[in-house]
């Protein structure tokens, strides 16, 4: 019996070690002893805010994605610009990000509970999961924790790392490969476009000037294109927004993939997923909700482990907007 117990402990230790290696040193229940209530505090505040603002899940999911693609998941996207440095927030892809004040609220509460313990990077990762999960009242994916916060944030690094909505398949594949993510991750994570809105100027070229000759993208469903033209009336409109999923814009579901099959993906980067046989086959698989939710959970774990800072690297910011002095 004693030998079995020892074997079990060794087995658990090995599994935990392998998880740590696979996910950059992150692990489950990182704050179990240093701040036992950390994850519950995050969830309580996030759920309360989402209950009164159903646009937040899309904002936090996008914030997490944009953070991880620039310098890894280190909360560099939360840093404000200073007189001597223009931060990621000031970059074009991030100008429409939102929800920062809620992250501030969570951080403030955690600092009262456990000063200097919980990283802003972990808060962003947890906020993405908890906000999207609110709809189902259960966690949709596991968030491993133990990230630390970066101290560098540069405007110039965001456009070159964050995938553009104007990208073709080759560019998208390379952009994800640069972060050790696969084509499968690319298609699965694109499913996040089932919630949220988009500004007209990020896709209006598909409506009014696709090849520079005042034409419409022939791969875009003509009926959908006509509908979009009633919303986005000019090529340069950068204020009007439309839902990325017009049927269920606040519901995290598989509608996005059904729209893709109808050639109603909003961005050029959405339509690009059908231009490669492999990715197109993955789109077909993800029409099944059970398959999508399972795969999304795995891809989010991989996304959340990109180039993470752990151990003694980085710092635990006291204020998510500024580097510790």
CORCORGI-V273087 format. One record per backbone hydrogen bond with DSSP energy under -0.5 kcal/mol. CO is the residue of the C=O (numbers start at 1). NH is the residue of the N-H. If there is no record, write none. Layout:
BEGIN
co=CO nh=NH
co=CO nh=NH
END
This chain:
BEGIN
co=1 nh=5
co=2 nh=6
co=3 nh=7
co=4 nh=8
co=5 nh=9
co=6 nh=10
co=7 nh=11
co=8 nh=12
co=9 nh=13
co=10 nh=14
co=11 nh=15
co=12 nh=16
co=13 nh=17
co=14 nh=18
co=15 nh=19
co=16 nh=20
co=17 nh=21
co=18 nh=22
co=19 nh=23
co=20 nh=25
co=21 nh=24
co=23 nh=26
co=27 nh=30
co=27 nh=145
co=29 nh=32
co=31 nh=35
co=35 nh=38
co=37 nh=41
co=38 nh=42
co=39 nh=43
co=40 nh=44
co=41 nh=45
co=42 nh=46
co=43 nh=47
co=44 nh=48
co=45 nh=49
co=46 nh=50
co=47 nh=51
co=48 nh=52
co=49 nh=52
co=49 nh=53
co=50 nh=53
co=53 nh=56
co=55 nh=59
co=56 nh=60
co=57 nh=61
co=58 nh=62
co=59 nh=63
co=60 nh=64
co=61 nh=65
co=62 nh=66
co=63 nh=67
co=64 nh=68
co=65 nh=69
co=66 nh=70
co=67 nh=70
co=68 nh=72
co=69 nh=71
co=72 nh=74
co=74 nh=150
co=75 nh=78
co=76 nh=79
co=79 nh=89
co=82 nh=85
co=85 nh=82
co=85 nh=87
co=86 nh=155
co=87 nh=90
co=88 nh=91
co=91 nh=94
co=91 nh=95
co=92 nh=95
co=94 nh=97
co=99 nh=102
co=99 nh=103
co=100 nh=104
co=101 nh=105
co=102 nh=106
co=103 nh=107
co=104 nh=108
co=105 nh=109
co=106 nh=110
co=107 nh=111
co=108 nh=112
co=109 nh=113
co=110 nh=114
co=114 nh=117
co=114 nh=118
co=119 nh=123
co=120 nh=124
co=121 nh=125
co=122 nh=126
co=123 nh=127
co=124 nh=128
co=125 nh=129
co=126 nh=130
co=127 nh=131
co=128 nh=132
co=129 nh=133
co=130 nh=134
co=132 nh=135
co=133 nh=136
co=133 nh=137
co=133 nh=138
co=134 nh=137
co=142 nh=144
co=145 nh=27
co=148 nh=309
co=149 nh=315
co=154 nh=157
co=154 nh=158
co=155 nh=158
co=155 nh=159
co=156 nh=160
co=157 nh=161
co=158 nh=161
co=158 nh=162
co=164 nh=167
co=165 nh=268
co=165 nh=269
co=168 nh=172
co=169 nh=173
co=170 nh=174
co=171 nh=175
co=172 nh=176
co=173 nh=177
co=174 nh=178
co=176 nh=179
co=176 nh=181
co=177 nh=180
co=182 nh=186
co=183 nh=187
co=184 nh=188
co=185 nh=189
co=186 nh=190
co=187 nh=191
co=188 nh=191
co=189 nh=192
co=190 nh=193
co=191 nh=194
co=192 nh=195
co=196 nh=244
co=196 nh=245
co=198 nh=242
co=199 nh=202
co=200 nh=203
co=200 nh=204
co=203 nh=206
co=204 nh=207
co=204 nh=208
co=205 nh=209
co=206 nh=217
co=209 nh=212
co=215 nh=210
co=217 nh=220
co=221 nh=225
co=222 nh=226
co=223 nh=227
co=224 nh=228
co=225 nh=229
co=226 nh=230
co=227 nh=230
co=227 nh=231
co=228 nh=231
co=228 nh=232
co=231 nh=233
co=234 nh=237
co=237 nh=201
co=240 nh=200
co=242 nh=198
co=248 nh=251
co=249 nh=196
co=250 nh=252
co=251 nh=253
co=254 nh=257
co=254 nh=258
co=255 nh=259
co=256 nh=260
co=257 nh=261
co=258 nh=262
co=259 nh=262
co=259 nh=264
co=260 nh=263
co=263 nh=221
co=267 nh=271
co=268 nh=272
co=270 nh=273
co=271 nh=274
co=272 nh=275
co=276 nh=280
co=277 nh=281
co=278 nh=282
co=279 nh=283
co=280 nh=284
co=281 nh=285
co=282 nh=286
co=284 nh=287
co=285 nh=288
co=287 nh=289
co=288 nh=292
co=289 nh=293
co=290 nh=294
co=291 nh=295
co=292 nh=296
co=293 nh=297
co=294 nh=298
co=295 nh=299
co=296 nh=300
co=297 nh=301
co=298 nh=302
co=299 nh=303
co=300 nh=304
co=302 nh=305
co=303 nh=306
co=305 nh=308
co=306 nh=73
co=308 nh=310
co=309 nh=148
co=310 nh=313
co=315 nh=149
co=315 nh=317
co=319 nh=322
co=321 nh=80
co=322 nh=319
END
